Each structure stands twice: as C-alpha cells, then as structure tokens.
Amino acid sequence: MNSHPNIQSSGPSDSHQRRIYTVSELTFKVKKLLEESYPFVWINGEISNFRVPASGHYYFTLKDEAAQINAVMFRNQNRTLIFDPEDGMNITGLGRISVYEPRGTYQIIFEYLEPKGTGAIQLAFEQLKTRLFEEGLFDEAHKTPLPFLPKKISIITSPTGAVVHDILKIINRRFSNLQIEIIPVKVQGDGAEHEIVSAIEMLNLRSNSDLAILARGGGSLEDFHAFNAEIVARAIFASNIPIISAVGHETDFCIADFVADLRAPTPSAAAELAVPLKQDLLKRVSELSTLIGMRFVRNLEDLQFRVQEMSNRLVHPNRKIIDLRLKLDDLMTRLVKTFNKTIVQQHKGVKWQTERLFANNPLVRTKFLKDKLDLNHGKLLNYKDIFITTKRFLLREAMAGLHALSPEATLSRGYSITRTIPDAAVVRDPKKVSIGQDLEVTVAKGLLICKVKGK
C-alpha cells in the first residue's frame, strides 16, 4: 500500500477529494500570501549584477553569505536617491515582497535605499566630487583670476545671517565707498540650490559685477547640501564672473569650494581676499608718484644730453647732398649693367625655346602617331579573328554537349515519353493511370495514342 497521503487509487470520487491548481492559480496564491505577509520589510545586503536599462529602473541582486534575492527599484523612486548604487556596495533598504508571475520568481521592490556604514550624504558628496574631478571642473586651467580692485562686488548669501554683516564690515574697513550689492538666497533647506543657481545666472546675464562671493556660516554636512549640489557646481563653473566660495569654517569643504575660482577658509577671509587695503594703495600711489617724478627728471636730463651729442654729430646738408648724388650715380651704373645682362640671358632663353619648338613640329609628331595607330589597328584585327575562332570552337563543343543531353537524342536511343490525355502529365508511376485510360507516347519519329490494358 502506498504511504503517500495524496496518492490514492483512481475512482469516480477522486475529483471531490483532490484540489488541483493551475500554475497561474498557485502562483497567484503565493504572490498574494507573500505580499500580504510582508507588505514592507527592511533588508540589508550586498549589491551585485547592477544594471540600468533604457527604462531608467534599477535592477540588481541583493545577496549575503548564504542567499540572494532579485531586487528592483523603479525610476520614480530612484530619482530621489542622492547617491549612485553600484556593484559591491552594502545597502539597507525598505521594500515590499512581490512575485513576478510570468517567471514564478519572487523579488523585492525597493522604495528607499541608503548605504550601510557611510552616510548617504557623505557618499553622494564623494561620488559627485570624483565625477566632477574626472570631468575637469576642478582644473586650475578653468579658474578665472580675481580682479585686483573690483568696482562692484555681489554677495550671494542669506540677508539675515551674521555672515553678510561680517563681510560688509570688513570690506568697508578695507576699502570704503566700494559698490556692493547683496543678492538674497536661501542657504539651506528645500529649493536653496535653485535660488543660488538663479542668482549666479542673473549676475552673468546682467554682467555688471566684477566679482561675486558665495557665502554662508558653519554647519553640518546636511546643512551644506545646497553647496554640494551638482547644479550649483555647474553654474559656478559656467560663470563668466569670478566667484569666491566662502562656505563654513576653515575645516569645512564643499563641492562649491573646488569648482569656484578661489576658496576662502571663512566668509571674513573672502572679504579680505576680495579687496585690498585702501591705505596700502594710497601709500603705494604716493611712492609711485615720487618715483615717476624722479624718473621724469632723469629722463629729461638724458634726452638733453642726447640732443647735445646729436647736434655735435650733424653733417652740413650740402655735403650730404653730394654724397647722395655720388651714391645715386653708382647705383644707376649698376642698374644698367644688370638690365643689359638680364636682356642677354632672356634672349638666349628665347632662342633655346624656339629650337625646341621646331624639334617638336606637330607634323612630325602626327606622322609618328599615325604609324602607331596603323600598327595597333592591325594587331586589333588579328586579335579579333583569333577571339572569334576560339569562341566558335567553344560554341560547337557546347552545342554538341547540349545535343547529347537533349530529349530528342534520348528518344533516338530507343526511349519514349508517356503522357496522359488530355492534361499531358508525364507518367512516372503506374499507380497514377487507370485501366482503359488513353495515353500519348512520344518516340523519336512521332507520337502513338495507346490505351492501358493492364499494369
């Protein structure tokens, strides 16, 4: 007796005792069971086989030392990620279990991901920093030198913070009455990066500022999110107006610092780097004025000395005219000699060319070409005769071979062709004709009409 509880002898009552599922029904029940039992779960593991098709969805395998599971994160969810997943990365994520019915495999659909260990913000910072570095946005070759004394400075920062007051105080102390404008923007929170980008684009559109300072006070890495945004970095890189990045304290670094034309350790330091001290400039102007006066006097004395020397070396005009007349006569004599020599050489060249022309008389050349044409014509006729003879021989051989394989030659050797009447189908099998059927038999000398009496 079979001990398996589900295997019984067949009989009329089997259909009432057994519940038989289709593959689709069973897969649907498994899918429903998993999705209801695990609506959302937290899971961590290592990413492998990461790929992004044209749809923009993330597909990968999440694994640990003993098992693995297929994973997907649709484009609407992965747009919110601030880091780029890659193979070998350990992540923790929130997702829901589902079954892909056409293949009968279960998978997890992620709604949220974060890197395990390193924070997502720090990882995004490092990834963006590496990518922009490889693109060349940090190269010194792309940085614009700061103007020595800007006529107008634009400060992009929050108008309510202490940063703007420190910058204004230092600039006014170093160089009072300098034109300064404040472009108010959010320096953290939602939309801060877009306000900063708009401010930079507006400055470049107006193009009436010589220098811009992008500043904010200290804070955490999360507070610097706007200054670590890719769109802000690319706006700074595309700016035609030099930009000083003054974000946080001396130990704080952000992406804007690397892309800007100059990085200031603090906003106060940015103000000191932006403008020189007016007292130093006034002192330098006084020193240069004294130096210019001394050099002017010295230059005037040197010019007077040179005028005196040149006056002593001046020659009387009549003597100069006589010397020039003698030089003119000498040059005229040399010119006439050179002209006569050139005429003689040109005459020799014309004579030589004339002799060559007569040696290449067209009549002589024409006779030579006519003889060559007659010779080639004769050769062509000979080649034509040989070619036709060869082709005729090959044609006769082909005709003989064709005749040997023709149906008429086959019939002349005693064979015949039998066809049905009236459809003229060639008879190859006796089964295809019936007793009493008329047939047409073709022989070498004509046709025979026959009737089938047996087969």
C-alpha positions, 0 to 999 in steps of 0.5 A, spaced: 500 500 500 502 506 498 504 511 504 503 517 500 497 521 503 495 524 496 496 518 492 490 514 492 487 509 487 483 512 481 475 512 482 469 516 480 470 520 487 477 522 486 475 529 483 471 531 490 477 529 494 483 532 490 484 540 489 488 541 483 491 548 481 493 551 475 500 554 475 497 561 474 492 559 480 498 557 485 502 562 483 497 567 484 496 564 491 503 565 493 504 572 490 498 574 494 500 570 501 507 573 500 505 580 499 500 580 504 505 577 509 510 582 508 507 588 505 514 592 507 520 589 510 527 592 511 533 588 508 540 589 508 545 586 503 550 586 498 549 589 491 551 585 485 549 584 477 547 592 477 544 594 471 540 600 468 536 599 462 533 604 457 527 604 462 531 608 467 529 602 473 534 599 477 535 592 477 540 588 481 541 582 486 541 583 493 545 577 496 549 575 503 553 569 505 548 564 504 542 567 499 540 572 494 534 575 492 532 579 485 531 586 487 528 592 483 527 599 484 523 603 479 525 610 476 520 614 480 523 612 486 530 612 484 530 619 482 530 621 489 536 617 491 542 622 492 547 617 491 549 612 485 548 604 487 553 600 484 556 593 484 559 591 491 556 596 495 552 594 502 545 597 502 539 597 507 533 598 504 525 598 505 521 594 500 515 590 499 515 582 497 512 581 490 512 575 485 513 576 478 508 571 475 510 570 468 517 567 471 514 564 478 520 568 481 519 572 487 523 579 488 523 585 492 521 592 490 525 597 493 522 604 495 528 607 499 535 605 499 541 608 503 548 605 504 550 601 510 556 604 514 557 611 510 552 616 510 548 617 504 550 624 504 557 623 505 557 618 499 553 622 494 558 628 496 564 623 494 561 620 488 559 627 485 566 630 487 570 624 483 565 625 477 566 632 477 574 631 478 574 626 472 570 631 468 575 637 469 571 642 473 576 642 478 582 644 473 586 650 475 586 651 467 578 653 468 579 658 474 578 665 472 583 670 476 580 675 481 580 682 479 585 686 483 580 692 485 573 690 483 568 696 482 562 692 484 562 686 488 555 681 489 554 677 495 550 671 494 548 669 501 542 669 506 540 677 508 539 675 515 545 671 517 551 674 521 555 672 515 553 678 510 554 683 516 561 680 517 563 681 510 560 688 509 564 690 515 570 688 513 570 690 506 568 697 508 574 697 513 578 695 507 576 699 502 570 704 503 565 707 498 566 700 494 559 698 490 556 692 493 550 689 492 547 683 496 543 678 492 538 674 497 538 666 497 536 661 501 542 657 504 539 651 506 533 647 506 528 645 500 529 649 493 536 653 496 540 650 490 535 653 485 535 660 488 543 660 488 543 657 481 538 663 479 542 668 482 549 666 479 545 666 472 542 673 473 549 676 475 552 673 468 546 675 464 546 682 467 554 682 467 555 688 471 559 685 477 566 684 477 566 679 482 561 675 486 562 671 493 558 665 495 557 665 502 554 662 508 556 660 516 558 653 519 554 647 519 553 640 518 554 636 512 546 636 511 546 643 512 551 644 506 547 640 501 545 646 497 553 647 496 554 640 494 549 640 489 551 638 482 547 644 479 550 649 483 557 646 481 555 647 474 553 654 474 559 656 478 563 653 473 559 656 467 560 663 470 563 668 466 564 672 473 569 670 478 566 667 484 569 666 491 566 660 495 566 662 502 562 656 505 563 654 513 569 654 517 576 653 515 575 645 516 569 645 512 569 643 504 564 643 499 563 641 492 562 649 491 569 650 494 573 646 488 569 648 482 569 656 484 575 660 482 578 661 489 576 658 496 576 662 502 577 658 509 571 663 512 566 668 509 571 674 513 577 671 509 573 672 502 572 679 504 579 680 505 581 676 499 576 680 495 579 687 496 585 690 498 587 695 503 585 702 501 591 705 505 596 700 502 594 703 495 594 710 497 601 709 500 603 705 494 600 711 489 604 716 493 611 712 492 609 711 485 608 718 484 615 720 487 618 715 483 615 717 476 617 724 478 624 722 479 624 718 473 621 724 469 627 728 471 632 723 469 629 722 463 629 729 461 636 730 463 638 724 458 634 726 452 638 733 453 644 730 453 642 726 447 640 732 443 647 735 445 651 729 442 646 729 436 647 736 434 655 735 435 654 729 430 650 733 424 653 733 417 652 740 413 646 738 408 650 740 402 655 735 403 650 730 404 647 732 398 653 730 394 654 724 397 647 722 395 648 724 388 655 720 388 651 714 391 645 715 386 650 715 380 653 708 382 647 705 383 644 707 376 651 704 373 649 698 376 642 698 374 644 698 367 649 693 367 644 688 370 638 690 365 643 689 359 645 682 362 638 680 364 636 682 356 642 677 354 640 671 358 632 672 356 634 672 349 638 666 349 632 663 353 628 665 347 632 662 342 633 655 346 625 655 346 624 656 339 629 650 337 625 646 341 619 648 338 621 646 331 624 639 334 617 638 336 613 640 329 606 637 330 607 634 323 612 630 325 609 628 331 602 626 327 606 622 322 609 618 328 602 617 331 599 615 325 604 609 324 602 607 331 595 607 330 596 603 323 600 598 327 595 597 333 589 597 328 592 591 325 594 587 331 586 589 333 584 585 327 588 579 328 586 579 335 579 579 333 579 573 328 583 569 333 577 571 339 572 569 334 575 562 332 576 560 339 569 562 341 566 558 335 570 552 337 567 553 344 560 554 341 560 547 337 563 543 343 557 546 347 552 545 342 554 538 341 554 537 349 547 540 349 545 535 343 547 529 347 543 531 353 537 533 349 530 529 349 530 528 342 537 524 342 534 520 348 528 518 344 533 516 338 536 511 343 530 507 343 526 511 349 519 514 349 515 519 353 508 517 356 503 522 357 496 522 359 490 525 355 488 530 355 492 534 361 499 531 358 502 529 365 508 525 364 507 518 367 512 516 372 508 511 376 503 506 374 499 507 380 497 514 377 493 511 370 487 507 370 485 501 366 482 503 359 485 510 360 488 513 353 495 515 353 500 519 348 507 516 347 512 520 344 518 516 340 523 519 336 519 519 329 512 521 332 507 520 337 502 513 338 495 514 342 495 507 346 490 505 351 492 501 358 490 494 358 493 492 364 499 494 369 
